[in-house]
Amino acid sequence: MNKKLAAALSGGAVLVLALSGCSDDEGNKVDDWAKTFCDQAKPQIQKRADAHQIIISTAADSKPAEIQAADSKAFQDIANADRALAKAVESAGAPPVENGEKVQQDAIKELNATAVAYEGLKKQVDALDPTNQQKFADGLQGVADGLTKIEKMDQNALSKLEEGELGQAMAKQPGCQKPTASTPPNGSGTGSASPNPGSTASGSSDKGSESTEPKEKTTTKAAAKKTAPAKTEE
């Protein structure tokens, strides 16, 4: 039932996790900025990865109430992480690149807006009735639809930071590397987290994330169909 959310989260909400494949050294100032930001960003990137894993871990056979609780916590955790990432960008100062101040302010604005959007999803999940499985499944589909919109915001939030020499410098910093979720794969669910939805940035680049988009939409539709029989189970 929860796979529609896991699929949506798996590709779009990667933010700085998608940084890879660049190695040119363009100067100490850019590298220093990247280190300052990435050192602060590291725990937030980990928090996001753990939140994604919570959703994936409850995706298959968990009860509606378990899915509701897991998603609610995960969405709030991601919102908190996004706000903290915005503060990290602010604390690091304007990056020493062309239009650096605008790049900084745009990133802060987008990250805070995304945090608000995730909190909206949390409220939407909290309002679902887990005692009626069919209505819950229908409501969860609405949450998944909202999530597809938010993931676009997530992708845009730090896109300018990920460009050019600044993105190359960030890619070299340990704090901006893709994390391994610390939450156990089976969590409270069935342990059905597959490599595709679970690896939020596995071998990814900006172009790589584009290639996964159609597959994720198909997965979301398939997951929605699987919830249909739930109306016979109260």
C-alpha positions in Angstrom: 0.0 0.0 0.0 2.8 2.4 0.9 4.9 1.6 -2.2 3.4 4.5 -4.1 5.1 6.8 -1.6 8.3 4.9 -1.6 8.4 5.1 -5.4 7.9 8.8 -5.4 10.5 9.4 -2.7 13.1 7.1 -4.4 14.0 9.3 -7.3 12.9 12.9 -6.8 13.8 13.8 -3.2 17.5 13.3 -3.4 18.7 16.9 -3.2 22.4 16.9 -2.6 22.5 13.1 -2.5 22.7 13.0 -6.3 26.0 14.8 -6.4 28.6 12.6 -8.1 30.9 12.2 -11.0 32.8 15.5 -10.8 36.3 15.9 -9.6 37.9 19.1 -10.9 39.5 21.4 -8.3 38.5 25.0 -9.1 40.0 26.8 -6.1 40.2 27.0 -2.3 37.3 29.4 -1.8 34.8 27.2 -3.6 36.2 24.1 -1.8 36.0 25.9 1.5 32.4 26.8 1.0 31.5 23.3 0.0 33.2 21.9 3.1 31.4 24.4 5.3 28.0 23.5 3.9 28.5 19.8 3.5 29.8 19.4 7.1 26.5 20.9 8.3 24.4 19.1 5.8 25.7 15.6 6.5 23.4 14.8 9.5 20.4 16.2 7.6 21.1 14.1 4.6 21.3 11.1 6.8 18.0 12.0 8.4 16.3 12.2 5.0 17.7 8.8 4.0 16.4 7.3 7.3 13.0 8.8 6.7 12.8 7.4 3.2 13.8 4.0 4.5 11.0 4.1 7.1 8.4 4.6 4.3 9.9 1.8 2.2 10.1 -0.5 5.2 6.3 -0.3 5.8 5.5 -0.4 2.1 4.2 -4.0 1.6 2.1 -5.7 4.2 2.0 -3.3 7.1 -1.4 -2.3 8.6 -2.9 1.1 7.8 -2.2 2.4 11.3 1.4 1.4 11.0 1.8 3.0 7.6 0.1 6.2 8.9 2.4 6.5 11.8 5.5 5.7 9.7 4.6 8.2 7.0 3.7 10.9 9.4 7.0 10.7 11.2 9.0 10.4 8.0 7.4 13.5 6.4 8.0 15.5 9.6 11.6 14.3 9.7 12.2 15.3 6.0 10.6 18.7 6.7 12.9 19.3 9.7 15.9 18.2 7.6 15.0 20.6 4.8 14.8 23.5 7.2 18.1 22.6 8.7 19.6 22.4 5.2 18.3 25.8 4.5 20.0 27.1 7.7 23.2 25.3 6.5 23.1 27.2 3.2 22.5 30.4 5.1 25.3 29.8 7.6 27.8 29.0 4.8 27.2 32.4 3.2 26.9 33.2 -0.4 28.9 30.7 -2.5 31.9 32.3 -4.3 30.5 31.8 -7.7 28.7 34.0 -10.2 25.4 35.3 -8.8 26.3 33.5 -5.5 24.0 35.6 -3.3 21.0 34.8 -5.5 21.9 31.1 -5.7 22.0 31.1 -1.9 18.7 32.9 -1.4 16.9 30.7 -4.0 18.1 27.6 -2.3 17.0 28.8 1.2 13.6 29.8 -0.2 13.0 26.5 -2.0 14.2 24.3 1.0 11.9 26.2 3.4 9.0 25.9 0.9 9.6 22.2 0.6 9.6 21.8 4.3 6.2 23.4 4.5 4.9 21.2 1.8 6.1 18.0 3.6 4.4 19.2 6.7 1.2 19.6 4.6 1.6 15.9 3.6 2.0 15.0 7.3 -1.3 16.6 8.1 -2.9 14.9 5.2 -1.7 11.5 6.3 -2.7 12.2 9.9 -6.2 13.0 8.8 -6.7 9.5 7.1 -8.9 6.9 8.8 -6.9 3.7 9.2 -9.9 1.8 10.3 -11.4 1.8 6.8 -8.8 0.2 4.6 -10.4 1.2 1.3 -10.8 4.8 2.2 -7.3 4.8 3.7 -5.9 3.4 0.4 -7.8 6.1 -1.6 -6.4 8.8 0.8 -2.9 7.4 0.5 -3.2 7.8 -3.3 -3.9 11.5 -2.8 -0.8 11.8 -0.6 1.2 10.1 -3.3 -0.1 12.5 -5.9 0.9 15.4 -3.7 4.3 13.9 -3.2 5.0 13.9 -6.9 4.6 17.6 -6.9 6.8 18.1 -3.9 9.6 16.0 -5.3 9.9 18.5 -8.2 10.4 21.3 -5.6 13.0 19.0 -3.9 14.9 18.6 -7.1 15.0 22.3 -7.7 15.9 23.3 -4.1 19.6 22.9 -4.5 19.9 22.5 -8.2 21.9 25.7 -8.7 24.3 24.7 -6.0 24.9 21.5 -7.8 26.0 23.2 -11.0 29.5 23.9 -12.3 32.5 24.2 -10.0 30.4 24.5 -6.9 28.7 21.2 -7.6 32.1 19.6 -8.3 33.5 20.8 -5.0 30.4 19.6 -3.1 30.7 16.2 -4.8 34.1 15.7 -3.3 33.0 16.4 0.3 32.2 13.4 2.5 29.3 15.3 4.0 27.5 15.5 0.7 28.0 11.9 -0.3 25.0 9.6 -0.4 24.4 8.0 3.0 23.3 4.5 3.9 20.1 4.5 5.8 20.7 3.6 9.5 17.1 2.4 9.9 16.9 -1.4 9.6 15.6 -2.4 6.2 12.7 -4.4 7.6 11.7 -1.9 10.3 8.1 -2.5 11.4 7.2 -3.8 8.0 8.2 -6.8 5.9 11.7 -5.9 4.9 10.6 -5.7 1.3 12.7 -2.6 0.5 14.1 -3.3 -3.0 17.4 -1.8 -4.3 15.5 0.5 -6.7 13.3 2.5 -4.3 15.7 2.1 -1.5 18.8 3.6 -3.2 18.0 7.2 -3.2 21.2 8.1 -5.1 22.7 4.9 -6.1 25.0 5.6 -9.0 23.1 8.7 -9.8 23.8 11.9 -11.6 21.5 14.6 -12.8 21.0 12.7 -16.0 20.6 9.4 -14.2 17.7 10.7 -12.2 15.8 11.6 -15.4 16.0 8.0 -16.6 14.2 6.7 -13.6 11.2 9.0 -13.8 9.0 6.8 -16.1 9.8 3.7 -14.1 8.8 5.4 -10.9 5.5 6.6 -12.3 4.7 3.1 -13.5 5.5 1.7 -10.0 3.2 4.2 -8.5 0.3 3.2 -10.7 1.0 -0.5 -10.0 1.0 0.1 -6.3 -2.3 2.0 -6.5 -3.9 -1.1 -8.2 -2.7 -3.3 -5.4 -4.6 -1.3 -2.9 -7.9 -2.0 -4.7 -8.6 -5.4 -3.0 -8.2 -3.7 0.3 -11.8 -2.7 0.3 -12.7 -6.3 1.1 -10.6 -6.2 4.2 -11.7 -4.1 7.1 
